[in-house]
Amino acid sequence: MAIDLQLAPKTKRPAGERCCEPVVYPDVEAEQAKRVARVAKALGDPVRLQLVDVLRRHAGKVCVCELVPLFNLSQPTVSHHLKVLREAGIVGSERVGLWAYYFVIPDALKELSAWLS
């Protein structure tokens, strides 16, 4: 049995005009997306993820001199990773004399965690 299809000639739509309506729209507002992405990006490095894990499990302030031996990295490199985590708002620090002590900010990962679940 043959089916007779009427084909319309191809036409170009004007620039910027949608071909169809989106099926789903994002629930995340632009500002929230920026905040969550900043935290996710900071955690995207294995060393930074391990640093957060150590600080989270310690549940207190940890001196950078205690963190350096845990990794096969120089002190300036560990400090750089901690700086990235600080700038993302995941960890905080406190200086005592020559040393810096780091800790996880308690609510820092809540927004990322809520979005993921």
N, CA, C and O atoms as CSV, one atom per row, in Angstrom:
chain,resi,resn,atom,element,x,y,z
A,1,MET,N,N,0.849,-1.169,0.000
A,1,MET,CA,C,0.000,0.000,0.000
A,1,MET,C,C,0.896,1.233,0.000
A,1,MET,O,O,1.729,1.381,0.894
A,2,ALA,N,N,0.753,2.081,-0.934
A,2,ALA,CA,C,1.566,3.295,-1.066
A,2,ALA,C,C,0.919,4.440,-0.296
A,2,ALA,O,O,-0.302,4.585,-0.252
A,3,ILE,N,N,1.785,5.242,0.305
A,3,ILE,CA,C,1.308,6.419,1.049
A,3,ILE,C,C,1.722,7.640,0.251
A,3,ILE,O,O,2.874,7.778,-0.160
A,4,ASP,N,N,0.776,8.503,0.047
A,4,ASP,CA,C,1.043,9.717,-0.721
A,4,ASP,C,C,1.354,10.850,0.260
A,4,ASP,O,O,0.461,11.335,0.955
A,5,LEU,N,N,2.607,11.267,0.315
A,5,LEU,CA,C,3.018,12.347,1.214
A,5,LEU,C,C,3.159,13.637,0.429
A,5,LEU,O,O,3.722,13.667,-0.665
A,6,GLN,N,N,2.640,14.684,1.009
A,6,GLN,CA,C,2.801,16.002,0.409
A,6,GLN,C,C,3.986,16.674,1.098
A,6,GLN,O,O,3.905,16.993,2.284
A,7,LEU,N,N,5.050,16.888,0.397
A,7,LEU,CA,C,6.229,17.519,0.960
A,7,LEU,C,C,6.236,18.994,0.617
A,7,LEU,O,O,6.011,19.395,-0.525
A,8,ALA,N,N,6.501,19.793,1.647
A,8,ALA,CA,C,6.584,21.237,1.435
A,8,ALA,C,C,8.026,21.576,1.104
A,8,ALA,O,O,8.946,20.938,1.616
A,9,PRO,N,N,8.232,22.567,0.258
A,9,PRO,CA,C,9.608,22.950,-0.057
A,9,PRO,C,C,10.303,23.519,1.181
A,9,PRO,O,O,9.665,24.119,2.046
A,10,LYS,N,N,11.617,23.321,1.249
A,10,LYS,CA,C,12.409,23.863,2.355
A,10,LYS,C,C,12.350,25.374,2.325
A,10,LYS,O,O,12.452,26.001,1.271
A,11,THR,N,N,12.181,25.951,3.514
A,11,THR,CA,C,12.231,27.407,3.636
A,11,THR,C,C,13.150,27.743,4.792
A,11,THR,O,O,13.179,27.049,5.808
A,12,LYS,N,N,13.888,28.805,4.623
A,12,LYS,CA,C,14.772,29.262,5.702
A,12,LYS,C,C,13.979,30.144,6.640
A,12,LYS,O,O,13.215,31.009,6.210
A,13,ARG,N,N,14.170,29.914,7.923
A,13,ARG,CA,C,13.515,30.807,8.890
A,13,ARG,C,C,14.407,32.027,9.090
A,13,ARG,O,O,15.620,31.944,8.899
A,14,PRO,N,N,13.833,33.132,9.462
A,14,PRO,CA,C,14.630,34.348,9.697
A,14,PRO,C,C,15.631,34.122,10.837
A,14,PRO,O,O,15.370,33.344,11.754
A,15,ALA,N,N,16.756,34.798,10.772
A,15,ALA,CA,C,17.803,34.685,11.795
A,15,ALA,C,C,17.236,35.011,13.162
A,15,ALA,O,O,16.521,35.999,13.329
A,16,GLY,N,N,17.556,34.182,14.132
A,16,GLY,CA,C,17.115,34.404,15.510
A,16,GLY,C,C,15.764,33.790,15.820
A,16,GLY,O,O,15.381,33.722,16.987
A,17,GLU,N,N,15.043,33.349,14.827
A,17,GLU,CA,C,13.735,32.734,15.070
A,17,GLU,C,C,13.933,31.273,15.456
A,17,GLU,O,O,14.730,30.561,14.844
A,18,ARG,N,N,13.201,30.835,16.475
A,18,ARG,CA,C,13.328,29.456,16.953
A,18,ARG,C,C,12.717,28.478,15.954
A,18,ARG,O,O,11.763,28.802,15.247
A,19,CYS,N,N,13.280,27.296,15.912
A,19,CYS,CA,C,12.700,26.255,15.068
A,19,CYS,C,C,11.572,25.548,15.812
A,19,CYS,O,O,10.654,25.009,15.192
A,20,CYS,N,N,11.643,25.551,17.144
A,20,CYS,CA,C,10.600,24.930,17.955
A,20,CYS,C,C,10.678,25.493,19.373
A,20,CYS,O,O,11.643,26.169,19.729
A,21,GLU,N,N,9.672,25.212,20.161
A,21,GLU,CA,C,9.648,25.675,21.547
A,21,GLU,C,C,10.450,24.723,22.428
A,21,GLU,O,O,10.397,23.510,22.228
A,22,PRO,N,N,11.201,25.258,23.411
A,22,PRO,CA,C,11.953,24.382,24.322
A,22,PRO,C,C,11.002,23.493,25.120
A,22,PRO,O,O,9.893,23.901,25.466
A,23,VAL,N,N,11.449,22.286,25.404
A,23,VAL,CA,C,10.643,21.342,26.160
A,23,VAL,C,C,10.791,21.606,27.661
A,23,VAL,O,O,9.828,21.485,28.418
A,24,VAL,N,N,12.002,21.967,28.081
A,24,VAL,CA,C,12.293,22.186,29.501
A,24,VAL,C,C,13.091,23.479,29.646
A,24,VAL,O,O,13.966,23.786,28.835
A,25,TYR,N,N,12.772,24.216,30.683
A,25,TYR,CA,C,13.514,25.439,31.001
A,25,TYR,C,C,14.330,25.194,32.269
A,25,TYR,O,O,13.929,24.385,33.105
A,26,PRO,N,N,15.476,25.882,32.432
A,26,PRO,CA,C,16.284,25.671,33.652
A,26,PRO,C,C,15.584,26.204,34.893
A,26,PRO,O,O,14.938,27.251,34.859
A,27,ASP,N,N,15.724,25.462,35.993
A,27,ASP,CA,C,15.202,25.911,37.293
A,27,ASP,C,C,16.202,26.814,38.002
A,27,ASP,O,O,15.829,27.574,38.895
A,28,VAL,N,N,17.456,26.734,37.614
A,28,VAL,CA,C,18.520,27.486,38.271
A,28,VAL,C,C,18.625,28.872,37.650
A,28,VAL,O,O,18.812,29.019,36.442
A,29,GLU,N,N,18.502,29.872,38.493
A,29,GLU,CA,C,18.673,31.249,38.025
A,29,GLU,C,C,20.153,31.500,37.732
A,29,GLU,O,O,21.015,30.778,38.234
A,30,ALA,N,N,20.442,32.492,36.945
A,30,ALA,CA,C,21.813,32.771,36.506
A,30,ALA,C,C,22.772,32.990,37.680
A,30,ALA,O,O,23.883,32.461,37.664
A,31,GLU,N,N,22.372,33.746,38.679
A,31,GLU,CA,C,23.253,34.017,39.820
A,31,GLU,C,C,23.529,32.762,40.632
A,31,GLU,O,O,24.661,32.529,41.057
A,32,GLN,N,N,22.489,31.947,40.849
A,32,GLN,CA,C,22.684,30.701,41.576
A,32,GLN,C,C,23.594,29.776,40.776
A,32,GLN,O,O,24.451,29.104,41.351
A,33,ALA,N,N,23.420,29.734,39.471
A,33,ALA,CA,C,24.264,28.898,38.617
A,33,ALA,C,C,25.727,29.319,38.728
A,33,ALA,O,O,26.617,28.468,38.750
A,34,LYS,N,N,25.979,30.619,38.796
A,34,LYS,CA,C,27.352,31.105,38.936
A,34,LYS,C,C,27.960,30.671,40.261
A,34,LYS,O,O,29.118,30.258,40.311
A,35,ARG,N,N,27.175,30.765,41.345
A,35,ARG,CA,C,27.678,30.371,42.669
A,35,ARG,C,C,27.974,28.869,42.720
A,35,ARG,O,O,29.038,28.454,43.180
A,36,VAL,N,N,27.033,28.070,42.247
A,36,VAL,CA,C,27.206,26.615,42.277
A,36,VAL,C,C,28.372,26.199,41.385
A,36,VAL,O,O,29.149,25.315,41.747
A,37,ALA,N,N,28.497,26.836,40.219
A,37,ALA,CA,C,29.589,26.503,39.298
A,37,ALA,C,C,30.950,26.857,39.900
A,37,ALA,O,O,31.923,26.128,39.709
A,38,ARG,N,N,31.017,27.967,40.624
A,38,ARG,CA,C,32.282,28.369,41.246
A,38,ARG,C,C,32.733,27.330,42.272
A,38,ARG,O,O,33.911,26.976,42.327
A,39,VAL,N,N,31.791,26.843,43.085
A,39,VAL,CA,C,32.108,25.818,44.083
A,39,VAL,C,C,32.478,24.508,43.387
A,39,VAL,O,O,33.461,23.865,43.754
A,40,ALA,N,N,31.692,24.113,42.383
A,40,ALA,CA,C,31.961,22.865,41.667
A,40,ALA,C,C,33.314,22.922,40.966
A,40,ALA,O,O,34.054,21.938,40.955
A,41,LYS,N,N,33.635,24.064,40.387
A,41,LYS,CA,C,34.916,24.210,39.692
A,41,LYS,C,C,36.082,24.092,40.678
A,41,LYS,O,O,37.091,23.455,40.379
A,42,ALA,N,N,35.938,24.705,41.847
A,42,ALA,CA,C,36.997,24.623,42.856
A,42,ALA,C,C,37.187,23.184,43.323
A,42,ALA,O,O,38.311,22.766,43.602
A,43,LEU,N,N,36.103,22.429,43.409
A,43,LEU,CA,C,36.189,21.039,43.845
A,43,LEU,C,C,36.580,20.094,42.715
A,43,LEU,O,O,36.773,18.899,42.942
A,44,GLY,N,N,36.696,20.622,41.502
A,44,GLY,CA,C,37.004,19.810,40.332
A,44,GLY,C,C,38.437,19.329,40.258
A,44,GLY,O,O,38.771,18.551,39.364
A,45,ASP,N,N,39.283,19.757,41.150
A,45,ASP,CA,C,40.674,19.310,41.182
A,45,ASP,C,C,40.813,18.253,42.280
A,45,ASP,O,O,40.348,18.468,43.399
A,46,PRO,N,N,41.442,17.120,41.978
A,46,PRO,CA,C,41.558,16.051,42.983
A,46,PRO,C,C,42.244,16.479,44.282
A,46,PRO,O,O,41.832,16.058,45.363
A,47,VAL,N,N,43.277,17.303,44.188
A,47,VAL,CA,C,43.979,17.751,45.398
A,47,VAL,C,C,43.055,18.617,46.245
A,47,VAL,O,O,43.013,18.473,47.467
A,48,ARG,N,N,42.317,19.512,45.603
A,48,ARG,CA,C,41.403,20.375,46.368
A,48,ARG,C,C,40.284,19.559,47.007
A,48,ARG,O,O,39.868,19.840,48.131
A,49,LEU,N,N,39.805,18.558,46.296
A,49,LEU,CA,C,38.772,17.687,46.861
A,49,LEU,C,C,39.312,16.952,48.084
A,49,LEU,O,O,38.610,16.816,49.086
A,50,GLN,N,N,40.558,16.477,48.008
A,50,GLN,CA,C,41.172,15.807,49.149
A,50,GLN,C,C,41.425,16.774,50.300
A,50,GLN,O,O,41.255,16.410,51.464
A,51,LEU,N,N,41.824,17.990,49.988
A,51,LEU,CA,C,42.019,18.995,51.046
A,51,LEU,C,C,40.720,19.254,51.798
A,51,LEU,O,O,40.709,19.303,53.028
A,52,VAL,N,N,39.630,19.420,51.061
A,52,VAL,CA,C,38.335,19.652,51.704
A,52,VAL,C,C,37.952,18.439,52.550
A,52,VAL,O,O,37.418,18.586,53.650
A,53,ASP,N,N,38.225,17.251,52.037
A,53,ASP,CA,C,37.915,16.033,52.794
A,53,ASP,C,C,38.681,15.991,54.110
A,53,ASP,O,O,38.105,15.681,55.152
A,54,VAL,N,N,39.981,16.300,54.072
A,54,VAL,CA,C,40.792,16.307,55.292
A,54,VAL,C,C,40.268,17.360,56.273
A,54,VAL,O,O,40.106,17.084,57.462
A,55,LEU,N,N,40.005,18.565,55.767
A,55,LEU,CA,C,39.530,19.642,56.647
A,55,LEU,C,C,38.145,19.325,57.216
A,55,LEU,O,O,37.868,19.614,58.380
A,56,ARG,N,N,37.291,18.739,56.404
A,56,ARG,CA,C,35.937,18.394,56.844
A,56,ARG,C,C,35.989,17.320,57.928
A,56,ARG,O,O,35.280,17.408,58.931
A,57,ARG,N,N,36.822,16.317,57.723
A,57,ARG,CA,C,36.919,15.228,58.694
A,57,ARG,C,C,37.586,15.675,59.987
A,57,ARG,O,O,37.270,15.162,61.060
A,58,HIS,N,N,38.502,16.625,59.889
A,58,HIS,CA,C,39.187,17.124,61.084
A,58,HIS,C,C,38.224,17.934,61.945
A,58,HIS,O,O,38.337,17.945,63.170
A,59,ALA,N,N,37.279,18.611,61.300
A,59,ALA,CA,C,36.250,19.409,61.983
A,59,ALA,C,C,36.846,20.446,62.927
A,59,ALA,O,O,36.298,20.698,64.000
A,60,GLY,N,N,37.940,21.034,62.542
A,60,GLY,CA,C,38.574,22.087,63.319
A,60,GLY,C,C,39.535,22.831,62.421
A,60,GLY,O,O,39.472,22.711,61.198
A,61,LYS,N,N,40.407,23.583,63.011
A,61,LYS,CA,C,41.390,24.341,62.248
A,61,LYS,C,C,42.656,23.510,62.088
A,61,LYS,O,O,43.166,22.928,63.045
A,62,VAL,N,N,43.152,23.471,60.850
A,62,VAL,CA,C,44.339,22.679,60.544
A,62,VAL,C,C,45.403,23.603,59.983
A,62,VAL,O,O,45.140,24.402,59.084
A,63,CYS,N,N,46.603,23.488,60.521
A,63,CYS,CA,C,47.725,24.297,60.062
A,63,CYS,C,C,48.174,23.801,58.694
A,63,CYS,O,O,48.176,22.600,58.421
A,64,VAL,N,N,48.550,24.738,57.850
A,64,VAL,CA,C,49.026,24.370,56.519
A,64,VAL,C,C,50.237,23.456,56.616
A,64,VAL,O,O,50.442,22.615,55.741
A,65,CYS,N,N,51.038,23.603,57.658
A,65,CYS,CA,C,52.220,22.740,57.825
A,65,CYS,C,C,51.823,21.288,58.065
A,65,CYS,O,O,52.624,20.384,57.823
A,66,GLU,N,N,50.594,21.048,58.540
A,66,GLU,CA,C,50.102,19.684,58.720
A,66,GLU,C,C,49.541,19.116,57.417
A,66,GLU,O,O,49.467,17.898,57.251
A,67,LEU,N,N,49.152,19.983,56.504
A,67,LEU,CA,C,48.561,19.538,55.233
A,67,LEU,C,C,49.610,19.177,54.196
A,67,LEU,O,O,49.412,18.246,53.416
A,68,VAL,N,N,50.722,19.899,54.175
A,68,VAL,CA,C,51.757,19.696,53.153
A,68,VAL,C,C,52.257,18.254,53.111
A,68,VAL,O,O,52.376,17.702,52.017
A,69,PRO,N,N,52.559,17.611,54.250
A,69,PRO,CA,C,53.079,16.231,54.182
A,69,PRO,C,C,52.078,15.211,53.616
A,69,PRO,O,O,52.472,14.111,53.230
A,70,LEU,N,N,50.811,15.567,53.565
A,70,LEU,CA,C,49.798,14.638,53.064
A,70,LEU,C,C,49.823,14.501,51.546
A,70,LEU,O,O,49.257,13.558,50.993
A,71,PHE,N,N,50.474,15.436,50.880
A,71,PHE,CA,C,50.481,15.474,49.417
A,71,PHE,C,C,51.916,15.532,48.908
A,71,PHE,O,O,52.812,16.003,49.609
A,72,ASN,N,N,52.122,15.068,47.731
A,72,ASN,CA,C,53.445,15.123,47.117
A,72,ASN,C,C,53.582,16.459,46.375
A,72,ASN,O,O,53.878,16.501,45.181
A,73,LEU,N,N,53.359,17.540,47.116
A,73,LEU,CA,C,53.379,18.888,46.545
A,73,LEU,C,C,54.170,19.815,47.450
A,73,LEU,O,O,54.343,19.547,48.639
A,74,SER,N,N,54.646,20.906,46.874
A,74,SER,CA,C,55.362,21.900,47.682
A,74,SER,C,C,54.357,22.719,48.491
A,74,SER,O,O,53.162,22.736,48.194
A,75,GLN,N,N,54.863,23.388,49.508
A,75,GLN,CA,C,53.997,24.229,50.347
A,75,GLN,C,C,53.323,25.327,49.532
A,75,GLN,O,O,52.136,25.578,49.742
A,76,PRO,N,N,54.030,26.004,48.598
A,76,PRO,CA,C,53.350,27.031,47.810
A,76,PRO,C,C,52.206,26.470,46.953
A,76,PRO,O,O,51.198,27.145,46.746
A,77,THR,N,N,52.362,25.245,46.461
A,77,THR,CA,C,51.298,24.638,45.651
A,77,THR,C,C,50.082,24.311,46.512
A,77,THR,O,O,48.948,24.558,46.102
A,78,VAL,N,N,50.306,23.763,47.688
A,78,VAL,CA,C,49.203,23.476,48.613
A,78,VAL,C,C,48.513,24.783,48.992
A,78,VAL,O,O,47.285,24.841,49.043
A,79,SER,N,N,49.286,25.824,49.255
A,79,SER,CA,C,48.714,27.127,49.589
A,79,SER,C,C,47.888,27.690,48.432
A,79,SER,O,O,46.851,28.316,48.653
A,80,HIS,N,N,48.343,27.469,47.215
A,80,HIS,CA,C,47.577,27.914,46.047
A,80,HIS,C,C,46.219,27.212,46.002
A,80,HIS,O,O,45.194,27.855,45.776
A,81,HIS,N,N,46.213,25.898,46.217
A,81,HIS,CA,C,44.949,25.152,46.212
A,81,HIS,C,C,44.020,25.656,47.320
A,81,HIS,O,O,42.812,25.778,47.117
A,82,LEU,N,N,44.587,25.943,48.482
A,82,LEU,CA,C,43.783,26.468,49.583
A,82,LEU,C,C,43.231,27.852,49.252
A,82,LEU,O,O,42.113,28.186,49.643
A,83,LYS,N,N,44.008,28.651,48.536
A,83,LYS,CA,C,43.548,29.979,48.114
A,83,LYS,C,C,42.349,29.853,47.183
A,83,LYS,O,O,41.381,30.601,47.316
A,84,VAL,N,N,42.404,28.913,46.242
A,84,VAL,CA,C,41.281,28.697,45.324
A,84,VAL,C,C,40.029,28.293,46.114
A,84,VAL,O,O,38.931,28.776,45.835
A,85,LEU,N,N,40.199,27.417,47.091
A,85,LEU,CA,C,39.075,26.996,47.924
A,85,LEU,C,C,38.534,28.149,48.767
A,85,LEU,O,O,37.326,28.255,48.979
A,86,ARG,N,N,39.430,29.011,49.247
A,86,ARG,CA,C,39.009,30.192,50.012
A,86,ARG,C,C,38.196,31.135,49.137
A,86,ARG,O,O,37.141,31.622,49.543
A,87,GLU,N,N,38.704,31.393,47.915
A,87,GLU,CA,C,38.022,32.315,47.007
A,87,GLU,C,C,36.650,31.786,46.582
A,87,GLU,O,O,35.754,32.571,46.269
A,88,ALA,N,N,36.483,30.473,46.569
A,88,ALA,CA,C,35.193,29.873,46.232
A,88,ALA,C,C,34.247,29.859,47.425
A,88,ALA,O,O,33.072,29.514,47.293
A,89,GLY,N,N,34.767,30.236,48.592
A,89,GLY,CA,C,33.934,30.287,49.791
A,89,GLY,C,C,33.751,28.950,50.471
A,89,GLY,O,O,32.837,28.788,51.280
A,90,ILE,N,N,34.607,27.981,50.155
A,90,ILE,CA,C,34.489,26.648,50.734
A,90,ILE,C,C,35.247,26.538,52.049
A,90,ILE,O,O,34.763,25.925,53.001
A,91,VAL,N,N,36.428,27.129,52.101
A,91,VAL,CA,C,37.213,27.098,53.336
A,91,VAL,C,C,37.505,28.526,53.795
A,91,VAL,O,O,37.503,29.475,53.012
A,92,GLY,N,N,37.751,28.630,55.072
A,92,GLY,CA,C,38.167,29.896,55.657
A,92,GLY,C,C,39.548,29.694,56.257
A,92,GLY,O,O,40.025,28.566,56.379
A,93,SER,N,N,40.182,30.791,56.627
A,93,SER,CA,C,41.508,30.673,57.222
A,93,SER,C,C,41.679,31.704,58.319
A,93,SER,O,O,40.985,32.719,58.381
A,94,GLU,N,N,42.632,31.397,59.178
A,94,GLU,CA,C,42.968,32.301,60.273
A,94,GLU,C,C,44.476,32.266,60.432
A,94,GLU,O,O,45.079,31.194,60.490
A,95,ARG,N,N,45.078,33.432,60.503
A,95,ARG,CA,C,46.530,33.500,60.670
A,95,ARG,C,C,46.874,33.611,62.150
A,95,ARG,O,O,46.272,34.384,62.895
A,96,VAL,N,N,47.859,32.814,62.549
A,96,VAL,CA,C,48.399,32.873,63.907
A,96,VAL,C,C,49.909,32.893,63.741
A,96,VAL,O,O,50.524,31.870,63.440
A,97,GLY,N,N,50.500,34.059,63.937
A,97,GLY,CA,C,51.936,34.209,63.736
A,97,GLY,C,C,52.289,33.986,62.277
A,97,GLY,O,O,51.734,34.638,61.392
A,98,LEU,N,N,53.211,33.068,62.026
A,98,LEU,CA,C,53.643,32.772,60.666
A,98,LEU,C,C,52.729,31.785,59.956
A,98,LEU,O,O,52.791,31.661,58.733
A,99,TRP,N,N,51.887,31.088,60.694
A,99,TRP,CA,C,51.123,29.987,60.135
A,99,TRP,C,C,49.684,30.368,59.845
A,99,TRP,O,O,49.093,31.223,60.505
A,100,ALA,N,N,49.144,29.707,58.838
A,100,ALA,CA,C,47.728,29.874,58.503
A,100,ALA,C,C,47.007,28.577,58.854
A,100,ALA,O,O,47.482,27.486,58.538
A,101,TYR,N,N,45.880,28.705,59.496
A,101,TYR,CA,C,45.051,27.565,59.882
A,101,TYR,C,C,43.775,27.598,59.045
A,101,TYR,O,O,43.138,28.643,58.912
A,102,TYR,N,N,43.411,26.453,58.485
A,102,TYR,CA,C,42.281,26.368,57.566
A,102,TYR,C,C,41.170,25.511,58.137
A,102,TYR,O,O,41.413,24.604,58.933
A,103,PHE,N,N,39.950,25.808,57.724
A,103,PHE,CA,C,38.774,25.071,58.173
A,103,PHE,C,C,37.698,25.178,57.089
A,103,PHE,O,O,37.677,26.130,56.309
A,104,VAL,N,N,36.810,24.187,57.058
A,104,VAL,CA,C,35.696,24.203,56.109
A,104,VAL,C,C,34.616,25.118,56.676
A,104,VAL,O,O,34.280,25.034,57.857
A,105,ILE,N,N,34.081,25.981,55.840
A,105,ILE,CA,C,32.963,26.831,56.241
A,105,ILE,C,C,31.720,25.939,56.258
A,105,ILE,O,O,31.386,25.334,55.239
A,106,PRO,N,N,31.030,25.848,57.404
A,106,PRO,CA,C,29.956,24.862,57.568
A,106,PRO,C,C,28.875,24.862,56.467
A,106,PRO,O,O,28.459,23.788,56.033
A,107,ASP,N,N,28.425,26.002,56.021
A,107,ASP,CA,C,27.334,26.040,55.042
A,107,ASP,C,C,27.813,26.139,53.597
A,107,ASP,O,O,26.999,26.305,52.689
A,108,ALA,N,N,29.104,26.041,53.377
A,108,ALA,CA,C,29.668,26.289,52.059
A,108,ALA,C,C,29.171,25.324,50.981
A,108,ALA,O,O,29.014,25.720,49.826
A,109,LEU,N,N,28.929,24.102,51.333
A,109,LEU,CA,C,28.560,23.093,50.339
A,109,LEU,C,C,27.068,22.807,50.304
A,109,LEU,O,O,26.624,21.959,49.531
A,110,LYS,N,N,26.277,23.504,51.132
A,110,LYS,CA,C,24.841,23.233,51.195
A,110,LYS,C,C,24.123,23.511,49.880
A,110,LYS,O,O,23.291,22.710,49.454
A,111,GLU,N,N,24.431,24.637,49.227
A,111,GLU,CA,C,23.736,24.986,47.996
A,111,GLU,C,C,24.055,23.974,46.886
A,111,GLU,O,O,23.160,23.559,46.151
A,112,LEU,N,N,25.325,23.579,46.766
A,112,LEU,CA,C,25.715,22.575,45.783
A,112,LEU,C,C,25.027,21.252,46.090
A,112,LEU,O,O,24.495,20.603,45.189
A,113,SER,N,N,25.037,20.854,47.348
A,113,SER,CA,C,24.419,19.600,47.759
A,113,SER,C,C,22.914,19.602,47.480
A,113,SER,O,O,22.366,18.614,46.992
A,114,ALA,N,N,22.258,20.711,47.790
A,114,ALA,CA,C,20.809,20.819,47.552
A,114,ALA,C,C,20.503,20.738,46.056
A,114,ALA,O,O,19.540,20.083,45.657
A,115,TRP,N,N,21.299,21.385,45.242
A,115,TRP,CA,C,21.070,21.361,43.800
A,115,TRP,C,C,21.282,19.960,43.237
A,115,TRP,O,O,20.533,19.520,42.365
A,116,LEU,N,N,22.300,19.256,43.732
A,116,LEU,CA,C,22.582,17.899,43.251
A,116,LEU,C,C,21.493,16.900,43.633
A,116,LEU,O,O,21.282,15.912,42.930
A,117,SER,N,N,20.800,17.154,44.749
A,117,SER,CA,C,19.767,16.210,45.169
A,117,SER,C,C,18.426,16.707,44.759
A,117,SER,O,O,17.418,16.051,45.021
